[in-house]
Amino acid sequence: MIRLTAMLRRNPALSAEDFHAHWRDVHAAKILSVPGIGDHVVRYEQHPRIADGSGSWTGSEGFDGVTMQWFRSIDDFNRMIVDPRYQEIVGPDERHLLDLAGGVYLLTDEPRTVIGD
């Protein structure tokens, strides 16, 4: 299993409230509307930043949330991002919603569990 963890910065033209509402209500629906998206993505999570949470000690100031997406393989991830339907439906919304150059994106392999199930 491959996981994409992305630390997101909102488009500076959006307020934090507008970003979170759009991410939750519009962007998620656009992802779900891509035909065959379940063939690529196993799991998709949105983790909004806590409004009053301090980020100075974590180095996360300026980030608005984290998304985590699970894929069966790196090939599934690559197929999703080049899928013309994904590019048509989700791509423009990503450019509206996010500061794409300001985000941090990390693909990781299976986790090694240290604590918990």
PyMOL commands that set and color helices and strands:
alter all, ss='L'
color gray80, all
select helices_A, chain A and resi 16-33+37-39+74-82+84-89+91-97+100-102
alter helices_A, ss='H'
color red, helices_A
select strands_A, chain A and resi 2-8+41-48+65-71+104-108
alter strands_A, ss='S'
color yellow, strands_A
deselect
rebuild
show_as cartoon
